[in-house]
Amino acid sequence: MNAATPPHRQMTPKLFTTLKGYSRDQLRADALAGLTVAIVALPLSMALGIASGASPDKGLVTAIVAGFFISFLGGSRVQVGGPTGAFVVVVAGVIAQHGYAGLLLATLLAGIILIIAGYSGVGRLMRYVPMPVVTGFTAGIAVIIATSQVGDFLGLSTSEVPAEFLGKWNAYLGSITTLSPATLAIGAGSLGAILALKRFVPRMPGYLVVVVASSLAVFALGMPVETVGDRFPDMPTTLPAPQLPAFSLEMLRAVLPSAFTIAFLAGIEALLSAVVADGMTGYRHRSGQELVGQGVANLASALFGGLPATGAIARTATNIRAGARTPVAGMIHALVLLLILLVAGGLVAYVPMAALAAILLMVAWGMSEVDRFRMLLRIDAGERALLLLTFGLTVLVDLTIAIGVGVTLASLMFMARMAEATNVMVGSDKSIEDPTQRLALPSDVEVFRIAGPMFFGVASDMLETLNRIDRKPRVILLRLDRVPYLDSSGAQLLENFVRQAAHNGTRVILCDMQKRVWEALARTTPPFAGAERAQTLADALGQLGPDEDRDQGEAQPS
């Protein structure tokens, strides 16, 4: 494992550091890995372009342009990027609502958001999205992707398929009599072949083999099966010239929520993929620079008319297993795809839609993470509810709402658990290590001790504890040595505790505070209203006068 990256190199693309001493052997290994990944990415990119409500060439353009920049400017040594299944639902929704121009604008804005997140360090927060939320919405996306491919897999003739999950199934059931046996045979045969190749010949590029074999079968036998050329007769086979997407202020406001969703998904999946790559290689990625690279890649993809992109876990793993050494492998993968588009792009028209549907069904199965989903169902009831809620909202309502509700609910659950873990202790046996100190205290002096982070909900426990004491103490020594963190809400409630104590004629002395806690108090309410401060418990004991008058009222702050 490499040592920690020095601070001045955290925002340097991995390519720039790995090229130092770059050898011919490394170039040979990267070239072979890049070619291997391109073979895997070719059918996947086309299928994801179609599933997103666009066209196969849009998926290829995304893999070429965004894939190149993700490797060129990213913070991972072996990350491979392009269109992924996570974006299918969002992209299809944006296109349906705002048109393709709206999608390009949302992708461009997402790129800007990712660049800002990378340089500002906000990207670190993405690591704290809980597993039930991530698993819930990825499994939900998998169900939606699989559902969207039923029509092409069965060859159903449906006039219009609604975007909603239940509406889709209603349309499929209504047109089940139009099922095409030839299309089903190609779809089922392709799916079976992919599974067989995965099982018995895992190193063979199963997706590409199936695409070629099914295309030859349909062409040679003259089967009445819809192909890519039938659905997209005017598909371009060149890389378009870059241009800014047309937009208005009204459209910008309309697509901004989708831009944040795209940026969130791109950041989450890219960092997850980078972590997986670290585990497989022993290297360490630079998360901030990875987000910057993802941002530039999405900007470039939008300028060339492509789709949103992020790090792809399956393609990254393929890249590593094929022997990739540096980001050059990912750049070669993009260049190989460009060459295929320019030289053999016209052959894409012969690919059966049913074969691409079979590929997307495999993508959906891989995204579903069935084993992890089952594992989460067996643990804590709160996390189980969070998983099912996020999953249900993703499938039945909207991905953006599912993420928002899931993250918010997870945050509330975490805060509730942290509040439960924070103890307010009263009495000599729990609050003072040295029992002789308790003997030195007057009977009307009490010691409170808080253990755990101090935020809203905790101070209310202190107030309840104070109210439960039959005889109100003259002085409360409040020990905060076990409080590692205090936020503004905790400071305000702590002040409320001091004020209520003062109202009861009780003097409060804060002691044993960590430096960061005292600084937080000083910034929030300087000087801290009504409370005195002592460095240690012994200092606090020294501040007690033997003849203190209980009726003197609130003590002056120190």
TORBA-311045 format. One record per residue (C-alpha): residue number from 1; x, y, z. Coordinates in pm, 1 decimal, m for minus. Example, Ala and Ser with C-alpha at 12.3 -4.5 7.8 and 13.67 -1.06 7.14 Angstrom:
nr/px/py/pz
1/1230.0/m450.0/780.0
2/1367.0/m106.0/714.0
This chain:
nr/px/py/pz
1/0.0/0.0/0.0
2/132.0/341.3/m92.2
3/196.5/601.7/171.2
4/m48.4/885.5/209.2
5/m39.3/1133.8/m78.5
6/131.3/1463.0/15.7
7/m114.5/1756.6/40.5
8/32.6/1943.9/m256.9
9/m36.6/1642.4/m481.7
10/m395.5/1576.7/m372.9
11/m526.6/1785.3/m664.6
12/m287.3/1654.0/m930.1
13/m425.3/1414.2/m1194.5
14/m288.9/1063.4/m1153.4
15/m175.6/1060.8/m1516.1
16/75.8/1338.4/m1451.5
17/247.6/1144.7/m1172.0
18/232.0/796.8/m1327.8
19/396.7/912.3/m1652.3
20/724.0/977.1/m1468.6
21/949.2/691.5/m1574.1
22/678.2/547.4/m1801.0
23/820.1/244.3/m1982.8
24/752.7/53.4/m2301.9
25/634.3/m246.1/m2099.3
26/378.8/m26.7/m1924.3
27/257.7/107.4/m2259.3
28/217.5/m246.9/m2391.5
29/17.2/m350.6/m2083.9
30/m199.1/m37.2/m2097.0
31/m266.2/m81.4/m2470.1
32/m383.4/m441.2/m2422.9
33/m603.9/m341.4/m2127.5
34/m750.4/m45.3/m2316.7
35/m838.7/m266.2/m2615.4
36/m1000.8/m523.2/m2385.9
37/m1212.7/m263.0/m2207.7
38/m1317.5/m104.6/m2539.1
39/m1453.8/m440.6/m2657.0
40/m1660.6/m463.3/m2337.6
41/m1768.8/m97.6/m2348.1
42/m1885.0/m96.0/m2712.6
43/m2212.9/m289.1/m2676.4
44/m2271.8/m153.4/m2324.8
45/m2245.5/208.6/m2437.4
46/m2488.7/153.6/m2723.4
47/m2737.7/m27.0/m2501.1
48/m2722.1/238.9/m2229.6
49/m2767.3/513.9/m2487.7
50/m3089.1/351.9/m2608.2
51/m3214.1/274.2/m2256.4
52/m3164.6/639.7/m2160.9
53/m3412.9/750.9/m2425.8
54/m3139.5/871.0/m2662.6
55/m2963.0/671.1/m2937.7
56/m2668.8/430.1/m2959.6
57/m2431.6/693.4/m3099.1
58/m2492.5/915.3/m2794.2
59/m2372.4/634.0/m2569.9
60/m2062.3/584.8/m2784.7
61/m1985.4/958.9/m2790.3
62/m2011.7/963.7/m2409.7
63/m1776.6/667.7/m2371.7
64/m1526.3/829.3/m2609.5
65/m1524.4/1189.8/m2486.3
66/m1605.1/1148.1/m2116.2
67/m1406.3/824.9/m2093.2
68/m1096.7/1001.8/m2223.7
69/m1118.7/1295.5/m1981.8
70/m1202.0/1078.6/m1679.0
71/m871.3/897.0/m1733.0
72/m678.4/1205.3/m1842.8
73/m773.0/1430.6/m1549.0
74/m906.2/1188.5/m1284.6
75/m756.5/1099.2/m949.3
76/m755.2/721.7/m996.4
77/m481.2/519.9/m1163.1
78/m709.4/269.1/m1338.6
79/m1059.9/420.1/m1337.7
80/m1257.9/376.3/m1661.3
81/m1560.7/598.1/m1717.2
82/m1855.1/636.6/m1949.6
83/m2234.8/603.2/m1945.7
84/m2367.4/379.6/m1667.9
85/m2696.2/228.8/m1561.0
86/m2727.6/468.6/m1267.0
87/m2809.9/754.0/m1505.4
88/m3067.8/575.0/m1718.6
89/m3370.6/676.2/m1512.3
90/m3261.5/1036.4/m1460.4
91/m3158.5/1088.8/m1823.7
92/m3480.3/940.6/m1960.6
93/m3683.2/1164.6/m1726.4
94/m3495.5/1480.9/m1823.3
95/m3529.5/1407.5/m2195.5
96/m3902.6/1337.4/m2157.2
97/m3958.6/1659.2/m1961.8
98/m3710.8/1907.1/m2112.7
99/m3594.9/1750.1/m2439.2
100/m3239.5/1658.5/m2532.0
101/m3129.3/2021.3/m2510.2
102/m3241.3/2022.1/m2146.4
103/m3033.8/1710.0/m2080.4
104/m2721.5/1867.9/m2231.1
105/m2766.9/2174.1/m2010.7
106/m2822.8/1960.3/m1699.6
107/m2510.1/1756.1/m1779.2
108/m2303.6/2073.3/m1827.4
109/m2427.0/2214.4/m1495.2
110/m2354.7/1881.3/m1323.8
111/m1999.0/1903.7/m1452.3
112/m1958.4/2247.7/m1298.3
113/m2105.1/2124.4/m967.6
114/m1861.5/1830.7/m960.5
115/m1561.4/2056.9/m1025.8
116/m1667.6/2287.5/m741.3
117/m1723.7/1986.8/m512.7
118/m1379.3/1851.2/m595.0
119/m1188.9/2172.5/m526.4
120/m1393.3/2269.2/m219.3
121/m1361.2/1931.1/m51.4
122/m1739.1/1884.7/m38.9
123/m1692.5/1556.2/m218.2
124/m1573.4/1399.0/107.4
125/m1932.0/1418.8/233.7
126/m2042.4/1177.8/m38.2
127/m1865.1/901.4/153.0
128/m2118.8/938.0/432.6
129/m2427.4/843.8/231.2
130/m2539.9/527.2/414.5
131/m2540.3/187.9/249.6
132/m2920.9/131.9/272.7
133/m2980.9/450.0/69.7
134/m2721.5/362.3/m196.5
135/m2840.1/1.6/m217.9
136/m3205.5/105.0/m219.6
137/m3183.6/344.9/m511.2
138/m2939.6/131.0/m716.6
139/m3169.3/m170.8/m675.8
140/m3464.7/49.7/m768.8
141/m3284.3/171.7/m1080.0
142/m3208.9/m190.6/m1169.2
143/m3579.6/m277.9/m1152.8
144/m3668.4/21.7/m1370.4
145/m3400.6/m64.0/m1629.7
146/m3515.7/m426.0/m1646.7
147/m3877.8/m316.3/m1679.5
148/m3795.2/m76.5/m1963.7
149/m3644.3/m362.3/m2168.3
150/m3941.5/m600.1/m2153.0
151/m4097.9/m460.8/m2469.9
152/m3781.1/m497.3/m2680.6
153/m3699.6/m838.0/m2531.4
154/m4043.7/m977.9/m2619.9
155/m4093.2/m779.1/m2940.2
156/m4419.2/m622.4/m2820.5
157/m4598.1/m372.4/m3044.9
158/m4703.7/m91.1/m2815.9
159/m4810.4/248.3/m2945.0
160/m4681.3/439.0/m2641.8
161/m4524.2/314.0/m2319.7
162/m4569.9/543.2/m2015.6
163/m4268.5/649.7/m1814.1
164/m4417.8/530.3/m1482.7
165/m4333.1/182.5/m1354.8
166/m4692.4/64.3/m1310.5
167/m4796.6/230.0/m1637.2
168/m4527.9/35.2/m1824.5
169/m4652.4/m298.1/m1695.6
170/m5009.8/m204.4/m1776.2
171/m4903.3/m127.4/m2135.2
172/m4706.9/m453.4/m2163.8
173/m4996.1/m663.2/m2036.2
174/m5231.3/m484.6/m2273.8
175/m5016.2/m571.1/m2575.9
176/m4900.7/m919.9/m2475.4
177/m5085.6/m1070.5/m2774.8
178/m4842.2/m890.2/m3008.4
179/m4543.5/m1089.0/m2877.1
180/m4294.5/m1176.0/m3155.4
181/m4161.1/m1534.7/m3134.7
182/m3855.2/m1443.5/m3348.4
183/m3766.3/m1149.4/m3126.2
184/m3814.1/m1357.4/m2811.5
185/m3590.5/m1626.9/m2957.5
186/m3311.0/m1372.7/m3024.2
187/m3356.0/m1212.9/m2679.7
188/m3366.9/m1541.5/m2489.2
189/m3082.4/m1686.9/m2694.6
190/m2867.4/m1378.7/m2632.6
191/m2938.7/m1385.3/m2259.9
192/m2864.1/m1757.3/m2238.3
193/m2541.3/m1714.3/m2434.8
194/m2422.8/m1431.2/m2206.7
195/m2489.4/m1642.3/m1898.2
196/m2315.5/m1947.2/m2049.5
197/m2008.5/m1747.8/m2152.9
198/m1990.2/m1587.4/m1807.5
199/m2007.2/m1930.1/m1648.3
200/m1775.9/m2132.8/m1869.7
201/m1556.8/m1879.8/m2056.0
202/m1544.8/m1575.9/m1822.7
203/m1250.6/m1414.8/m2003.5
204/m1435.0/m1396.2/m2334.7
205/m1613.3/m1061.7/m2409.2
206/m1959.8/m1212.7/m2389.5
207/m2152.9/m896.3/m2474.6
208/m1961.3/m837.9/m2797.6
209/m1980.5/m1205.7/m2898.2
210/m2357.5/m1203.6/m2849.3
211/m2403.3/m877.4/m3041.0
212/m2204.1/m1008.9/m3339.1
213/m2364.6/m1355.7/m3335.4
214/m2721.8/m1226.8/m3304.1
215/m2665.3/m968.7/m3580.3
216/m2532.9/m1237.2/m3815.6
217/m2825.4/m1467.8/m3731.9
218/m3089.4/m1202.4/m3798.7
219/m2921.0/m1092.5/m4124.9
220/m2848.8/m1442.0/m4259.7
221/m3189.2/m1589.4/m4173.3
222/m3388.8/m1279.6/m4262.7
223/m3564.9/m1287.4/m3926.3
224/m3840.9/m1025.7/m3869.4
225/m3661.4/m869.3/m3572.1
226/m3626.5/m494.8/m3512.3
227/m3267.3/m372.1/m3535.8
228/m3088.8/m53.3/m3432.5
229/m3104.8/66.8/m3795.2
230/m3483.0/17.5/m3804.2
231/m3533.0/237.2/m3498.6
232/m3254.6/488.3/m3566.9
233/m3221.6/508.3/m3946.6
234/m3026.1/835.9/m3946.4
235/m2772.9/752.9/m3675.3
236/m2446.2/943.4/m3734.2
237/m2118.1/752.4/m3739.2
238/m1880.8/1041.8/m3668.6
239/m1785.7/1244.7/m3363.9
240/m1987.5/1570.7/m3371.2
241/m1822.3/1910.7/m3344.9
242/m1835.0/2060.3/m2994.8
243/m2083.5/2338.5/m2928.8
244/m2250.9/2503.9/m2632.2
245/m2606.1/2380.5/m2573.1
246/m2877.2/2637.8/m2633.0
247/m3043.6/2746.6/m2310.6
248/m3249.5/3013.9/m2142.3
249/m3267.2/3131.4/m1782.6
250/m3602.5/2958.1/m1745.7
251/m3462.0/2627.2/m1872.3
252/m3160.5/2664.2/m1644.3
253/m3386.7/2694.0/m1340.9
254/m3597.2/2401.5/m1461.2
255/m3307.4/2156.7/m1505.6
256/m3101.3/2263.9/m1202.1
257/m3254.0/1998.3/m968.0
258/m3173.2/1730.1/m1227.1
259/m2818.5/1867.7/m1254.6
260/m2767.4/1822.1/m880.8
261/m2904.4/1466.9/m904.0
262/m2669.1/1385.0/m1191.9
263/m2374.2/1533.8/m1001.0
264/m2467.9/1338.5/m688.0
265/m2494.7/1008.0/m875.0
266/m2175.4/1073.5/m1071.2
267/m1982.6/1156.1/m754.2
268/m2114.5/859.5/m556.7
269/m2055.0/601.9/m830.0
270/m1713.8/743.3/m927.2
271/m1584.2/735.2/m570.3
272/m1729.9/388.8/m507.5
273/m1562.3/262.5/m823.7
274/m1233.6/427.1/m722.6
275/m1250.2/260.8/m380.2
276/m1311.1/m78.3/m545.5
277/m1011.8/m14.2/m772.7
278/m795.9/74.0/m471.2
279/m889.0/m255.2/m308.2
280/m794.3/m448.8/m622.3
281/m463.9/m269.4/m690.3
282/m333.7/m153.5/m352.3
283/m305.4/206.3/m472.4
284/m493.2/506.9/m332.2
285/m705.8/743.8/m538.8
286/m728.9/1120.7/m492.9
287/m1097.8/1183.3/m427.8
288/m1094.7/1559.6/m487.5
289/m914.8/1530.7/m820.3
290/m1136.8/1238.5/m918.6
291/m1443.5/1460.6/m882.3
292/m1273.0/1736.1/m1081.5
293/m1196.1/1488.3/m1359.1
294/m1556.4/1366.5/m1354.9
295/m1674.1/1727.8/m1376.2
296/m1456.0/1812.2/m1676.5
297/m1563.1/1486.5/m1843.0
298/m1932.1/1573.3/m1806.7
299/m1869.7/1925.5/m1934.8
300/m1693.7/1785.1/m2240.9
301/m1963.0/1520.9/m2294.4
302/m2231.8/1790.5/m2297.8
303/m2034.4/2000.2/m2546.5
304/m2009.9/1701.5/m2783.4
305/m2379.4/1613.3/m2741.5
306/m2322.6/1314.8/m2513.2
307/m2484.6/1180.5/m2196.5
308/m2381.3/1210.3/m1829.5
309/m2086.3/990.9/m1735.8
310/m1912.6/854.9/m1430.5
311/m1670.4/584.4/m1325.9
312/m1797.2/239.9/m1423.8
313/m1720.8/m32.3/m1170.4
314/m1749.7/m326.6/m1412.4
315/m1531.7/m163.4/m1680.8
316/m1280.0/m49.7/m1419.5
317/m1253.9/m404.2/m1283.1
318/m1210.4/m536.5/m1637.7
319/m934.2/m281.2/m1694.0
320/m749.9/m396.9/m1380.6
321/m784.6/m766.9/m1461.4
322/m656.0/m698.4/m1814.3
323/m332.8/m561.6/m1666.5
324/m374.9/m182.9/m1676.8
325/m90.3/8.6/m1512.9
326/m180.5/377.5/m1557.6
327/m462.4/606.9/m1680.6
328/m320.9/563.1/m2033.0
329/m525.8/239.9/m2053.6
330/m851.2/432.3/m2010.1
331/m745.5/687.9/m2269.9
332/m661.1/408.8/m2519.1
333/m1003.2/253.3/m2453.0
334/m1165.1/582.4/m2559.2
335/m947.1/611.4/m2871.3
336/m1028.5/253.2/m2976.8
337/m1400.8/328.3/m2945.6
338/m1351.1/640.4/m3158.9
339/m1177.1/433.2/m3426.0
340/m1461.0/178.2/m3423.8
341/m1720.4/454.5/m3457.0
342/m1539.2/611.0/m3753.8
343/m1450.3/288.8/m3936.4
344/m1730.7/45.6/m3854.4
345/m2006.8/266.3/m3713.4
346/m2243.3/170.6/m3995.7
347/m2245.7/m193.4/m3883.2
348/m2421.4/m91.3/m3561.9
349/m2744.4/m66.2/m3764.4
350/m2758.3/m448.7/m3791.0
351/m2760.2/m510.3/m3414.7
352/m3097.4/m653.5/m3294.4
353/m3274.9/m451.3/m3028.4
354/m3355.1/m777.9/m2845.5
355/m2981.9/m851.8/m2805.2
356/m2922.8/m509.5/m2651.3
357/m3223.2/m569.1/m2424.0
358/m3058.9/m892.6/m2304.7
359/m2737.7/m700.5/m2227.2
360/m2932.8/m441.2/m2027.7
361/m3110.1/m714.0/m1832.4
362/m2764.9/m837.2/m1728.5
363/m2663.6/m482.0/m1637.9
364/m2976.8/m450.3/m1424.5
365/m2904.0/m778.8/m1247.7
366/m2551.5/m662.6/m1170.3
367/m2681.1/m332.7/m1030.8
368/m2944.7/m497.3/m812.6
369/m2687.8/m626.6/m558.7
370/m2931.4/m895.7/m448.2
371/m2699.5/m1041.8/m184.7
372/m2640.1/m704.4/m18.7
373/m3013.2/m624.5/m38.6
374/m3094.5/m950.0/144.0
375/m2824.4/m884.4/402.9
376/m2965.8/m539.2/482.3
377/m3313.0/m689.5/522.1
378/m3180.8/m909.7/803.8
379/m3027.4/m637.4/1022.0
380/m3151.1/m332.2/1212.2
381/m3520.5/m248.8/1165.7
382/m3443.7/119.0/1106.1
383/m3199.5/44.0/824.4
384/m3442.3/m209.7/680.3
385/m3714.3/55.4/667.2
386/m3470.4/303.4/510.6
387/m3372.6/50.8/242.6
388/m3731.6/m38.0/150.9
389/m3846.6/324.1/154.3
390/m3565.0/436.1/m77.4
391/m3623.8/138.1/m304.8
392/m4000.7/194.6/m318.2
393/m3972.2/568.1/m386.3
394/m3717.2/506.5/m661.4
395/m3937.0/255.0/m841.3
396/m4280.4/407.4/m785.7
397/m4222.7/781.9/m747.4
398/m3899.1/951.8/m850.4
399/m3525.9/898.1/m805.2
400/m3460.2/1255.9/m692.6
401/m3728.1/1233.8/m424.2
402/m3597.0/891.4/m317.1
403/m3244.3/1025.9/m266.6
404/m3365.5/1335.6/m81.5
405/m3597.6/1144.7/149.8
406/m3345.6/864.8/203.8
407/m3054.0/1090.4/295.6
408/m3272.2/1312.3/517.3
409/m3423.4/1017.4/702.7
410/m3081.5/854.6/742.0
411/m2944.3/1177.8/890.2
412/m3230.4/1199.5/1138.4
413/m3184.6/835.4/1237.9
414/m2812.6/892.5/1289.2
415/m2871.4/1198.9/1505.8
416/m3127.1/1011.1/1713.8
417/m2878.8/730.6/1774.0
418/m2603.2/973.5/1862.2
419/m2834.5/1145.0/2110.5
420/m2908.2/806.2/2268.3
421/m2535.2/736.6/2289.6
422/m2470.1/1064.4/2474.3
423/m2511.0/1011.5/2850.3
424/m2587.1/1271.2/3115.8
425/m2450.4/1128.4/3440.9
426/m2514.0/1260.5/3790.2
427/m2355.7/1155.0/4116.6
428/m2023.5/1064.8/4266.9
429/m2009.1/705.2/4150.7
430/m2027.4/795.4/3779.8
431/m1912.4/1155.1/3761.1
432/m1596.2/1170.4/3975.4
433/m1319.8/913.5/3947.3
434/m1179.4/988.2/4297.2
435/m1443.6/906.5/4565.3
436/m1260.2/1126.6/4817.0
437/m1348.2/1428.0/4605.2
438/m1715.9/1358.2/4667.6
439/m1649.3/1368.8/5041.3
440/m1489.1/1711.9/4999.1
441/m1800.8/1854.2/4834.6
442/m2072.5/2029.8/5032.8
443/m2405.2/1849.5/5029.6
444/m2562.5/2120.9/4814.3
445/m2305.7/2083.5/4532.1
446/m2381.4/1838.3/4251.2
447/m2166.6/1708.5/3963.5
448/m2301.4/1649.7/3614.1
449/m2097.1/1475.0/3347.1
450/m2177.4/1453.2/2977.6
451/m2021.4/1177.7/2767.7
452/m2067.2/1201.6/2392.4
453/m2126.7/1466.5/2126.4
454/m2327.2/1766.2/2242.5
455/m2609.9/1866.9/2010.4
456/m2982.8/1922.2/2020.0
457/m3166.8/1661.3/2222.6
458/m2887.8/1613.4/2473.6
459/m2930.9/1935.3/2672.6
460/m3299.9/1856.8/2709.9
461/m3194.5/1543.4/2900.0
462/m2989.9/1767.1/3128.0
463/m3293.1/1985.9/3194.0
464/m3501.1/1679.5/3276.2
465/m3226.5/1555.4/3508.7
466/m3214.9/1893.3/3682.8
467/m3593.0/1895.3/3728.2
468/m3587.7/1543.2/3877.3
469/m3356.4/1648.6/4161.1
470/m3575.3/1696.2/4468.0
471/m3356.0/1956.3/4635.3
472/m3206.9/2203.6/4389.4
473/m2827.5/2226.2/4436.5
474/m2651.1/2552.1/4515.0
475/m2375.0/2473.7/4261.8
476/m2354.0/2237.4/3963.7
477/m2010.7/2132.2/3841.2
478/m2063.8/2043.2/3474.6
479/m1780.8/1822.0/3347.1
480/m1735.9/1820.9/2967.6
481/m1410.8/1626.6/2928.9
482/m1587.7/1349.9/2737.4
483/m1762.0/1583.5/2491.7
484/m1567.0/1570.9/2163.2
485/m1797.7/1798.9/1965.5
486/m2051.5/2074.5/2024.9
487/m2264.2/2243.1/1757.1
488/m2465.3/2566.6/1766.8
489/m2785.8/2388.0/1868.1
490/m2605.1/2211.7/2150.1
491/m2454.2/2541.8/2264.7
492/m2795.9/2707.9/2266.3
493/m2953.5/2429.3/2467.7
494/m2659.2/2428.2/2704.7
495/m2719.0/2797.4/2756.7
496/m3085.2/2720.6/2826.5
497/m2971.7/2471.8/3091.1
498/m2752.5/2739.1/3255.4
499/m3036.0/2992.5/3247.3
500/m3285.4/2750.3/3402.5
501/m3030.9/2658.8/3669.2
502/m2979.4/3029.9/3741.4
503/m3356.4/3075.6/3762.9
504/m3356.2/2807.4/4034.1
505/m3074.4/2988.9/4211.6
506/m2809.7/2739.5/4103.5
507/m2461.2/2844.5/4002.7
508/m2302.4/2650.0/3711.0
509/m1928.4/2596.5/3665.8
510/m1808.6/2437.8/3341.0
511/m1486.6/2239.6/3374.3
512/m1258.4/1992.6/3197.3
513/m1357.3/2122.0/2853.8
514/m1164.3/2028.3/2543.2
515/m1023.3/2328.3/2357.5
516/m1247.6/2289.1/2052.0
517/m1560.3/2273.9/2271.6
518/m1471.0/2594.7/2456.6
519/m1392.3/2767.2/2125.6
520/m1731.2/2659.8/1989.4
521/m1902.2/2802.8/2299.6
522/m1707.1/3127.2/2273.6
523/m1799.3/3169.4/1905.6
524/m2164.6/3087.4/1961.8
525/m2244.7/3292.3/2275.1
526/m1948.2/3506.1/2386.1
527/m1918.2/3527.4/2680.7
528/m2114.3/3214.6/2762.3
529/m2419.2/3350.3/2945.1
530/m2438.6/3280.5/3312.7
531/m2171.8/3011.1/3343.3
532/m1828.5/3018.3/3501.3
533/m1534.8/2824.3/3364.7
534/m1265.2/2619.0/3537.5
535/m977.8/2438.8/3371.2
536/m1012.4/2120.7/3577.4
537/m1239.7/1967.8/3836.5
538/m985.3/2056.9/4106.4
539/m995.8/2422.0/3992.8
540/m1375.4/2411.5/4006.4
541/m1363.1/2279.2/4362.9
542/m1128.7/2565.3/4450.0
543/m1382.3/2817.5/4325.6
544/m1645.2/2700.0/4575.0
545/m1683.2/2925.4/4880.1
546/m1781.9/2759.2/5210.3
547/m2035.1/3028.5/5296.7
548/m2191.7/3090.3/4953.8
549/m2535.5/3248.7/4979.4
550/m2781.4/3043.2/4779.0
551/m2995.5/3352.3/4717.3
552/m2725.7/3552.4/4544.4
553/m2872.1/3458.7/4210.5
554/m2685.4/3415.9/3883.4
555/m2308.3/3417.5/3903.1
556/m2104.4/3646.8/3679.5
557/m1925.8/3484.7/3386.6
558/m1553.9/3433.6/3419.7
